[in-house]
Amino acid sequence: MIKSPINGGETSLVTTIPTAYLQKLYAPITDVTRFFSGLSEVSVYECLDTHYRFYHPPSVAGDGPFYEALAKEDLYYIPWKWEHEVTDAYIKPGDTVLELGCATGDFLVAMMRRKQVKPFGTELNENARATAEARGISFAGTTAAAVTCAFQVLEHISDVRGFLNEAISSTKPGGYIIFGIPNNDCFIKDDPGCFLNMPPHHMGLWNEASLRALSAHFPLEVVEIKTECLQKHHYRYYYQVRFGNFFKRFGFFGKVVNKLIYECCAHFIIAGRARHILGHTIMVIYQKRA
């Protein structure tokens, strides 16, 4: 029986995904064959207690070179995002701030300039880490962070319990632990070809229910949960998932019609309704129990 990576509890099998399909999806960006050696499929399980869904086996998680390849893609690292703005409100001048998976350090550098924080980070991508270190971010570790944060990181982690324990032990009592994660209650759940929400990129599928459930297993109180409205850089993706995939069955003609519809009218309709559409990211703000 596969155990939950959160509490070691019982799970149920949700579905399986052929590894040949995953390799095909990733092929235009990078070769992921090495992650699936000897595997014909990857499984999706659900923790019966928390309803957290995760991919198995954990050995299919991405490594440093994999993330270096993805970092070359447009929009993979965005310097300032909605989730950064939310986190900024919880940071006071002079705070010690730890960002888990800080990439090249854009958020921490901004906080250094705005609020003179003491910046600490962790990062798997060695090239990104070198850039962050050159910008003044320490990778020595801390146990006294007033705010520990991670943006688009938790979903990559197979050892969820280990990761959360690291975040908790790095944060002082009463400090905040803040995560920004893809929201699997939004439109991305309806995209069967969303390979970036699958291994080796993502190892977990989070939503509000599973994030709230963590407070029953860790010394964390939920302070606030916030959901993002649809962002401009996701308009086309949202359209494709909701409407555009219908036209794929018509080949080249469908592709042309699809583009015309989006550029001539759908883009403007989506822009007008974006604030009412559930966007890509959900945020949870925890406070470490004293």
C-alpha positions as a printed Julia matrix, in Angstrom:
290×3 Matrix{Float64}:
   0.0    0.0     0.0
   1.31   3.44   -0.97
   1.38   5.75    2.05
   0.53   9.46    2.12
   3.63  11.72    1.96
   1.9   14.03    4.45
   1.01  11.74    7.34
   1.88   8.2     6.27
  -1.83   7.4     6.13
  -3.93   5.45    3.66
  -4.34   6.42    0.01
  -6.4    5.36   -2.97
  -5.34   5.03   -6.61
  -6.96   7.73   -8.78
  -5.49   7.03  -12.22
  -2.34   6.14  -14.14
  -0.49   7.98  -16.92
   1.63   6.16  -19.56
   5.24   7.34  -19.39
   5.41   7.29  -23.2
   2.7    9.96  -23.19
   4.67  12.12  -20.74
   7.83  11.81  -22.8
   5.94  12.9   -25.9
   4.47  15.95  -24.16
   7.86  17.14  -22.9
   9.78  16.35  -26.11
   9.56  19.87  -27.64
  11.3   21.29  -24.55
  13.59  18.61  -23.16
  14.21  14.87  -23.06
  12.73  13.34  -19.87
  13.4    9.68  -20.7
  15.87   9.25  -17.83
  13.19   9.92  -15.22
  11.01   7.03  -16.41
  13.59   4.27  -16.89
  11.92   0.9   -16.32
   8.48   2.46  -15.84
   5.53   2.0   -18.18
   3.27   4.32  -16.21
   3.11   6.88  -13.39
   0.33   6.63  -10.81
  -1.79   9.33   -9.17
  -2.83   8.63   -5.58
  -5.03  10.56   -3.17
  -4.43  10.85    0.57
  -7.74   9.77    2.12
  -7.29  12.07    5.1
  -6.24  15.34    3.43
  -7.4   14.7    -0.18
  -3.95  15.73   -1.39
  -3.18  14.08   -4.74
   0.36  13.08   -5.67
   2.34  11.28   -8.34
   4.13   8.01   -7.67
   6.9    6.86   -7.63
   8.83   9.83   -6.17
  11.87   8.92   -8.28
  10.26  10.63  -11.3
  10.78  14.1    -9.78
  12.87  16.57  -11.83
  16.51  17.4   -11.08
  18.73  20.47  -11.44
  19.54  20.05  -15.18
  15.83  19.54  -15.9
  14.97  22.89  -14.3
  17.85  24.6   -16.07
  16.28  23.49  -19.37
  12.85  24.81  -18.37
  14.31  28.12  -17.18
  15.11  28.96  -20.8
  11.4   29.13  -21.6
   9.58  32.47  -21.6
   7.57  33.24  -18.43
   9.13  30.4   -16.41
  10.63  32.89  -13.96
   8.52  36.06  -13.61
  10.26  38.77  -11.55
   7.16  40.13   -9.77
   3.8   38.39   -9.45
   0.49  38.61   -7.63
   1.72  36.22   -4.95
   4.73  38.43   -4.25
   2.4   41.36   -3.64
   0.36  39.33   -1.16
   3.47  38.2     0.72
   4.88  41.73    0.87
   2.01  42.7     3.19
   3.25  40.2     5.81
   6.86  41.41    5.81
   8.04  44.18    8.14
  11.18  46.3     7.66
  14.29  44.46    8.82
  12.65  41.01    8.94
  14.63  37.86    8.25
  12.99  36.33    5.16
  13.65  32.84    3.79
  12.49  31.91    0.31
  12.54  28.19   -0.46
  13.27  27.77   -4.17
  14.22  31.41   -4.68
  15.44  31.03   -8.31
  17.61  34.04   -9.18
  16.37  35.97   -6.14
  14.07  38.55   -7.71
  11.59  38.6    -4.84
  14.24  38.76   -2.1
  16.15  41.48   -3.91
  12.94  43.51   -4.15
  12.36  43.02   -0.41
  15.94  44.1     0.33
  15.31  47.34   -1.53
  11.82  47.98   -0.15
  12.21  46.82    3.44
  15.91  46.12    4.08
  15.19  42.49    4.96
  17.86  39.91    5.8
  17.53  37.53    2.82
  18.02  33.75    2.89
  17.26  31.25    0.16
  17.42  27.71   -1.15
  17.51  26.69   -4.83
  17.94  23.46   -6.82
  18.96  25.11  -10.1
  22.7   25.76   -9.64
  22.86  28.49  -12.28
  19.97  30.37  -10.67
  21.51  29.91   -7.22
  24.83  31.38   -8.36
  23.0   34.46   -9.66
  21.08  34.83   -6.39
  24.26  34.55   -4.31
  25.91  37.24   -6.43
  22.93  39.5    -5.64
  23.52  39.22   -1.89
  21.26  36.32   -0.89
  22.6   33.92    1.76
  22.25  30.15    1.42
  23.67  29.43    4.87
  20.27  28.62    6.39
  18.35  30.2     9.26
  16.15  29.14   12.17
  14.75  32.6    12.86
  12.84  33.67    9.76
   9.94  36.0    10.44
   8.56  34.96    7.06
   9.33  31.76    5.18
   7.85  31.62    1.7
   7.85  29.48   -1.42
   6.3   30.43   -4.75
   5.4   27.66   -7.2
   7.61  25.2    -5.28
   5.49  22.97   -3.02
   3.92  21.24   -6.02
   7.39  20.05   -7.11
   8.1   18.28   -3.83
   7.67  14.52   -3.36
   8.83  14.51    0.28
   6.09  16.86    1.47
   6.56  16.13    5.16
  10.31  16.76    4.98
   9.81  20.01    3.09
   7.2   21.31    5.54
   9.31  20.36    8.53
  12.21  22.3     7.0
  10.0   25.36    6.52
   8.67  25.11   10.08
  12.08  24.61   11.71
  13.45  27.62    9.79
  10.69  29.91   11.08
  10.51  31.47   14.51
   7.41  30.83   16.68
   4.63  33.15   15.6
   6.28  33.65   12.19
   4.51  33.24    8.86
   4.88  30.41    6.36
   3.46  31.38    2.98
   3.0   29.25   -0.12
   1.84  30.14   -3.63
   0.82  27.0    -5.55
  -1.07  26.07   -8.74
  -4.75  25.77   -7.83
  -6.08  22.43   -9.03
  -9.63  23.66   -8.61
  -9.13  26.14  -11.47
  -9.15  25.64  -15.26
  -5.79  23.81  -15.35
  -7.46  20.65  -14.01
  -9.41  20.41  -17.29
  -6.32  20.37  -19.5
  -5.24  16.75  -20.16
  -2.16  18.0   -22.0
  -0.88  20.25  -19.21
   2.49  18.49  -18.96
   3.91  21.14  -16.62
   1.37  19.92  -14.07
   2.77  16.39  -14.38
   6.09  14.65  -13.59
   8.93  15.27  -13.73
   7.86  18.9   -13.23
   5.06  18.6   -10.66
   4.77  15.88   -8.04
   1.65  17.07   -6.21
  -1.8   18.5    -6.97
  -2.97  20.98   -4.33
  -6.23  22.82   -3.74
  -7.82  24.74   -0.87
  -9.08  21.64    0.95
  -5.68  19.91    1.03
  -3.88  23.1     2.07
  -6.3   23.64    4.97
  -5.88  20.02    6.04
  -2.16  20.51    6.76
  -2.98  22.39    9.97
  -4.17  19.11   11.5
  -0.76  17.48   10.98
   1.73  20.31   11.54
   2.05  23.17   14.07
   0.42  25.61   11.66
  -2.65  27.83   11.89
  -4.34  28.96    8.68
  -4.37  32.77    8.73
  -5.71  33.36    5.24
  -6.25  31.66    1.9
  -6.37  33.81   -1.23
  -7.12  32.87   -4.82
  -5.81  34.7    -7.84
  -8.07  36.03  -10.56
  -7.11  35.19  -14.13
  -3.86  36.98  -15.05
  -3.18  38.53  -18.45
  -0.38  36.1   -19.32
  -2.86  33.23  -18.88
  -5.69  34.61  -21.09
  -4.73  32.55  -24.14
  -4.15  29.43  -22.09
  -7.55  29.77  -20.4
  -9.23  30.23  -23.79
  -7.47  27.17  -25.19
  -8.57  24.95  -22.31
 -12.15  26.19  -22.22
 -12.84  26.6   -25.95
  -9.84  26.3   -28.25
  -9.22  22.57  -27.86
 -12.52  21.95  -29.64
 -11.02  23.23  -32.9
  -7.97  20.94  -32.8
  -9.97  18.12  -34.35
 -10.31  20.16  -37.56
  -6.6   20.28  -38.33
  -5.11  23.32  -40.07
  -8.53  24.88  -40.75
  -9.43  24.58  -37.08
  -6.12  26.16  -36.08
  -6.78  29.19  -38.28
 -10.36  29.61  -37.02
  -9.2   29.2   -33.45
  -6.63  31.98  -33.81
  -9.11  34.34  -35.48
 -11.75  33.83  -32.8
  -9.29  34.46  -29.98
  -7.66  37.55  -31.5
 -10.86  39.13  -32.84
 -13.2   38.69  -29.9
 -12.45  36.04  -27.26
  -9.4   37.88  -25.91
 -11.49  40.99  -25.22
 -14.34  39.01  -23.62
 -11.92  37.18  -21.33
 -10.16  40.43  -20.4
 -13.51  41.94  -19.4
 -14.36  38.96  -17.17
 -10.89  38.14  -15.87
 -11.49  39.46  -12.35
 -14.38  36.97  -12.0
 -12.44  33.95  -13.31
 -10.51  31.71  -10.9
  -6.86  32.04  -11.86
  -3.84  29.76  -11.8
  -2.55  30.33   -8.26
  -3.84  29.82   -4.74
  -2.03  31.19   -1.69
  -2.06  29.98    1.89
  -0.69  31.98    4.8
   0.1   29.93    7.9
   1.32  31.11   11.28
   3.68  28.83   13.19
   2.23  27.93   16.55
   4.27  29.2    19.49
